[in-house]
Amino acid sequence: MFKRTLSSLIVKASKQYSVISITGPRQSGKTTLSKGLFSDFAYFNLENPLTREFAKNDPKAFLAQDKKMVIDEIQRVPELFSYLQVIVDNEKKRKFVITGSQNFLISEKISQTLAGRIAIFRLLPLSLKELQNNKIAPVDIYKLLVKGGYPRLYDEKLDFSEWYANYIETYLQRDVREIKEIKNLSDFQTFLGLCAGRTGQILNLSSLANDAGVSVPTIKEWLSVLEASYVIYRLQPFYENFNKRLIKSPKIYFYDTGLACALLGIKTEKELAKHPLMGNIFETFVVSELQKQNLHRQMRLNFYYLRDKQGNEVDLLYKTGQKLHLLEIKSAQSFRLDFVNAFDYFAKISGKETENQIIYGGDLKQKRSNFVLLPWREMCL
């Protein structure tokens, strides 16, 4: 079992809350983590047809099997949430750990039934920091990007191109159909590939709909499916109205670059190094890594980007207290002076003082007067 950043926070919360929720994409390590941290809990997986049938048809008896229970993939039997509420309100010594791979469904049920009774955690694939802490991080950036961070690829040393092909097929056949009744999975798979080709880019719904051959409302529904199952997320534009020329559409990012590469047909480090989307995939990696740090450390930061119609852009912004942080992301292995243009641009339109970082593909770290130059291996919030 790999050491996960969330572990200590989950153990601490379990002493204060009756229910622990761990959500995240399929194969991100939720089951391994919950069984490892709560080895004295009885374990039940609702992917098992017999277990699922028991839980659906006799939820009271199912939940009465043990005082402490890990219930895996709880979105398969959402009716259990109401029964959990009654149990934890009346039996203070009962403890539950619930996991699931569908964010929207679980969040909705939690808000309806378990608010105030539950601690919520999101577990994404292994972050760079976790790979480094477990001494399994690839040295080469291209190898890291094309392999991604799903734990089984490192634990079992699997062929990652074959593993991703099976992962995508399983995702389409099971998760997608559970969330939405999508009739034509072939069209959805085409759409999934088109999204991979747009990772790190501003979302244009009309363009995506035209390329996928479906309507804009359908694209909106399908994007919600990808978000619900932790495949992509949308980075919103910075909301302060500095001028009227700012782009107001979100950007889309994949949570895992290995999955994005697989959808783009990139199978090796050499293919990635020469690929026209290498810069976008590197940016996806950095933004996703910072999002993993944010979620795995429960920092609760909100991330944004800023861009105007002339193409001036700040790749990532976030606040800590009253301090505003700006990040520029560059896949180049050498520093260039034009990397700081975004900081000058933001200072001009906002008049605000900021803390600035450039995260790039090189190895040299420097602290300059108005920014810190950070190698990708050392990026941190």
C-alpha positions in Angstrom: 0.0 0.0 0.0 1.4 3.4 -1.0 1.6 6.2 1.5 -1.2 8.7 0.6 -1.2 12.3 1.7 -4.8 12.1 2.8 -4.3 9.2 5.2 -3.6 11.2 8.4 -6.5 13.6 7.7 -8.9 10.7 7.2 -7.8 9.0 10.4 -8.2 12.2 12.3 -11.6 12.9 10.9 -12.8 9.3 11.7 -12.5 10.1 15.4 -14.9 13.0 15.1 -17.4 11.9 12.5 -19.6 8.9 12.2 -19.3 8.7 8.4 -16.2 9.2 6.2 -16.7 9.6 2.5 -13.9 9.0 0.0 -14.7 9.8 -3.6 -12.5 9.9 -6.7 -12.0 8.3 -10.1 -12.2 4.6 -10.6 -8.8 2.9 -9.8 -7.5 5.9 -7.8 -6.8 3.8 -4.7 -10.0 4.4 -2.7 -10.5 0.7 -1.8 -6.9 0.1 -0.9 -6.8 3.2 1.2 -10.0 2.5 3.1 -9.2 -1.1 3.7 -5.7 -0.2 4.8 -6.7 2.6 7.2 -9.8 0.7 8.6 -8.7 -2.9 8.7 -10.9 -3.6 11.7 -14.0 -2.6 9.7 -16.1 -5.2 7.8 -15.8 -4.6 4.1 -18.6 -4.7 1.5 -18.3 -4.0 -2.2 -21.5 -3.0 -4.0 -20.0 -3.9 -7.3 -20.6 -7.5 -6.2 -24.1 -8.5 -7.6 -25.1 -10.5 -4.5 -24.0 -7.8 -2.1 -25.8 -5.1 -4.1 -29.0 -7.2 -4.3 -28.9 -7.6 -0.5 -28.3 -3.9 0.1 -31.1 -2.9 -2.3 -33.8 -5.3 -1.1 -33.1 -5.3 2.6 -31.0 -2.2 3.5 -31.8 -2.4 7.3 -30.4 -6.0 7.5 -27.5 -5.1 5.3 -26.4 -2.2 7.5 -26.9 -4.2 10.6 -24.2 -6.7 9.7 -21.5 -5.0 11.7 -20.9 -2.0 14.0 -18.1 -0.7 11.7 -18.5 -1.0 7.9 -16.6 0.0 4.7 -19.1 0.3 1.9 -17.4 0.5 -1.5 -19.0 2.1 -4.6 -22.0 3.3 -2.6 -23.5 5.1 -5.6 -24.6 1.7 -6.8 -27.3 1.7 -4.1 -28.1 5.4 -3.3 -31.1 4.3 -1.2 -28.6 3.5 1.6 -28.0 7.2 2.4 -31.3 7.7 4.1 -30.9 4.6 6.3 -27.3 5.8 7.2 -28.8 9.1 8.5 -31.2 7.3 10.8 -28.5 4.9 12.1 -25.8 7.5 12.9 -28.4 9.7 14.6 -29.6 7.0 16.9 -26.5 4.8 17.3 -23.5 7.0 18.2 -21.0 4.1 18.2 -21.7 3.1 14.6 -19.0 4.0 12.1 -19.1 3.9 8.3 -16.6 4.5 5.5 -18.2 5.0 2.1 -16.5 5.2 -1.2 -17.6 6.1 -4.7 -16.5 7.1 -8.1 -19.4 9.4 -9.0 -19.0 12.9 -7.5 -22.3 14.6 -8.3 -24.5 11.7 -7.3 -22.8 11.2 -3.9 -22.5 14.9 -3.2 -26.2 15.3 -3.8 -27.2 12.5 -1.6 -24.8 13.6 1.2 -26.2 17.2 1.1 -29.7 15.8 1.4 -29.2 13.3 4.2 -25.8 13.4 5.9 -24.8 17.1 6.1 -23.0 17.7 9.4 -22.5 14.0 10.0 -19.9 13.2 7.5 -16.3 14.2 6.6 -15.7 14.3 2.8 -12.4 13.5 1.1 -11.5 13.3 -2.6 -8.7 10.9 -3.6 -7.2 11.5 -7.1 -4.5 9.3 -8.7 -1.0 9.5 -7.2 0.4 13.0 -7.2 4.0 13.8 -8.0 4.7 14.3 -4.3 3.2 10.9 -3.4 5.3 9.3 -6.2 8.4 10.9 -4.8 7.5 10.0 -1.2 7.1 6.4 -2.2 10.3 6.5 -4.3 8.6 5.4 -7.5 8.5 8.7 -9.4 9.9 8.4 -13.0 13.0 10.6 -13.5 12.0 11.6 -17.0 9.1 14.1 -17.4 7.9 12.5 -20.6 7.7 9.1 -19.0 5.8 10.6 -16.1 3.3 12.4 -18.3 2.5 9.4 -20.6 2.3 7.0 -17.7 0.1 9.1 -15.4 -0.6 8.4 -11.7 -3.0 5.5 -11.4 -1.6 3.4 -8.5 -1.9 -0.1 -10.2 0.5 1.0 -12.9 3.2 1.4 -10.3 2.1 -1.4 -7.9 1.8 -4.1 -10.5 4.2 -2.7 -13.1 1.6 -3.1 -15.9 1.8 -2.2 -19.5 0.2 1.3 -19.3 -1.0 1.5 -22.9 -2.9 -1.8 -22.6 -4.2 -0.8 -19.1 -5.6 2.5 -20.3 -7.3 0.8 -23.2 -9.1 -1.5 -20.8 -9.8 1.4 -18.4 -11.5 3.5 -21.1 -13.6 0.5 -22.2 -14.7 -0.2 -18.6 -15.4 3.5 -18.0 -17.6 3.7 -21.1 -19.5 0.5 -20.4 -20.1 1.0 -16.7 -19.7 4.5 -15.2 -21.0 6.4 -18.2 -24.2 4.3 -18.4 -24.8 4.6 -14.7 -24.7 8.4 -14.7 -26.6 9.1 -18.0 -28.5 6.9 -20.4 -26.2 7.5 -23.3 -27.4 5.4 -26.2 -24.5 5.8 -28.6 -21.3 5.0 -26.7 -19.3 5.3 -29.9 -20.2 9.0 -30.2 -19.4 9.5 -26.6 -16.0 7.9 -27.0 -15.3 10.2 -30.0 -16.3 13.1 -27.7 -13.9 11.8 -25.0 -11.1 11.9 -27.5 -12.0 15.4 -28.6 -11.9 16.6 -25.0 -8.4 15.1 -24.6 -7.3 17.1 -27.7 -8.6 20.2 -25.9 -7.0 19.7 -22.5 -5.4 22.9 -21.2 -7.5 25.0 -23.7 -10.5 27.3 -23.4 -13.7 25.4 -23.8 -15.7 26.3 -26.9 -19.0 24.4 -26.7 -20.1 25.1 -30.3 -16.8 24.0 -31.7 -16.8 20.8 -29.6 -20.4 20.1 -30.6 -19.7 20.5 -34.3 -16.6 18.2 -34.1 -18.6 15.6 -32.1 -21.6 15.8 -34.4 -24.1 16.4 -31.6 -25.9 19.4 -30.1 -24.6 21.9 -27.6 -27.1 20.8 -24.9 -25.8 17.2 -25.4 -22.2 18.4 -25.0 -23.1 20.1 -21.7 -24.6 16.9 -20.4 -21.6 14.8 -21.5 -19.2 17.3 -19.9 -21.1 16.9 -16.6 -20.6 13.1 -16.9 -16.9 13.5 -17.3 -16.8 15.9 -14.3 -19.0 13.6 -12.2 -16.6 10.7 -12.7 -13.4 12.7 -12.1 -12.1 12.6 -15.7 -12.0 16.3 -16.3 -12.6 19.5 -14.4 -13.2 23.1 -15.5 -10.9 25.9 -14.5 -13.0 29.0 -14.2 -11.8 32.5 -15.4 -10.9 35.0 -12.7 -14.0 36.9 -11.8 -12.8 40.4 -10.9 -13.8 42.8 -13.6 -10.5 44.5 -14.5 -11.7 45.2 -18.0 -14.4 44.1 -20.4 -12.1 42.3 -22.8 -11.5 39.3 -20.5 -12.4 35.8 -21.7 -15.3 34.4 -19.6 -15.3 30.7 -20.7 -13.6 28.0 -18.6 -10.7 25.9 -19.6 -10.8 22.1 -19.4 -8.2 19.9 -17.9 -7.9 16.1 -17.4 -7.1 15.0 -13.9 -4.6 12.5 -15.3 -2.2 13.1 -18.2 -1.7 9.3 -18.8 -5.4 9.0 -19.6 -5.3 12.1 -21.8 -2.3 10.7 -23.7 -4.0 7.3 -24.1 -7.0 9.0 -25.7 -4.7 10.9 -28.0 -3.0 7.7 -29.1 0.3 8.7 -27.5 2.0 5.5 -26.3 5.7 6.4 -25.7 7.8 9.2 -24.3 9.3 9.9 -27.8 5.8 10.3 -29.3 4.9 12.7 -26.5 8.1 14.8 -26.9 7.3 15.4 -30.6 3.5 15.8 -30.1 2.0 19.3 -31.0 0.0 19.2 -27.7 3.1 18.6 -25.5 2.8 22.1 -24.0 -0.9 21.6 -23.2 -0.2 18.2 -21.6 2.6 19.6 -19.5 0.2 22.4 -18.4 -2.4 19.8 -17.6 0.1 18.0 -15.5 1.1 21.1 -13.5 -2.5 22.2 -12.9 -3.6 18.7 -12.0 -0.7 18.3 -9.6 -1.5 21.5 -7.8 -5.2 20.4 -7.7 -4.1 17.1 -6.1 -2.1 18.9 -3.5 -5.1 21.2 -2.8 -7.6 18.3 -2.4 -5.2 15.8 -0.7 -4.2 18.4 1.9 -7.7 19.8 2.3 -6.5 23.3 1.6 -9.8 24.3 0.0 -8.3 26.8 -2.5 -10.1 28.0 -5.5 -8.1 28.1 -8.8 -8.7 30.4 -11.7 -7.0 31.5 -14.9 -7.1 34.9 -16.6 -7.0 35.8 -20.3 -8.1 38.7 -22.5 -9.2 38.7 -26.2 -5.7 39.8 -27.2 -4.2 36.6 -25.9 -2.6 38.0 -22.7 -2.9 35.3 -20.1 -2.1 34.2 -16.5 -2.1 30.4 -16.4 -3.2 29.9 -12.8 -4.3 32.2 -10.0 -5.3 31.5 -6.4 -5.7 33.3 -3.1 -4.4 32.5 0.4 -5.9 35.1 2.8 -5.4 38.4 1.1 -2.4 37.3 -0.9 -2.8 36.6 -4.6 -0.6 34.0 -6.2 0.1 33.9 -10.0 1.6 30.9 -11.7 3.0 30.7 -15.2 3.5 27.2 -16.7 6.1 26.6 -19.4 7.2 23.2 -20.8 10.5 24.7 -22.0 13.6 23.4 -20.3 15.3 26.9 -20.4 14.1 30.2 -18.9 13.3 33.1 -21.2 12.6 36.7 -20.2 9.2 36.6 -21.9 8.0 34.1 -19.3 7.4 37.1 -17.0 5.1 39.0 -19.4 2.0 37.6 -17.6 3.0 39.1 -14.3 3.7 42.5 -15.9 0.3 42.3 -17.7 -1.6 41.5 -14.5 0.1 44.2 -12.5 -0.9 46.7 -15.2 -4.6 45.8 -15.3 -5.0 45.2 -11.5 -2.5 47.4 -9.7 -2.2 44.6 -7.1 0.9 43.1 -5.6 1.2 39.4 -6.2 3.4 36.4 -5.3 4.7 35.0 -8.6 6.0 31.6 -9.7 7.1 30.1 -13.0 6.9 26.3 -13.1 8.9 25.0 -16.1 10.4 21.9 -17.6 14.0 22.6 -16.6 16.0 21.7 -13.5 17.3 25.1 -12.2 15.7 26.8 -9.3 16.1 30.6 -8.9 14.6 33.2 -6.6 14.5 36.6 -8.4 13.2 40.0 -7.3 9.6 39.5 -8.5 9.2 35.8 -9.1 10.5 32.3 -8.2 11.6 30.0 -11.0 10.7 26.4 -10.0 11.5 23.1 -11.7 8.5 20.8 -12.2 9.9 18.4 -9.7 9.6 21.0 -6.9 6.3 22.6 -7.6 4.1 23.3 -4.6 1.3 25.4 -3.3 
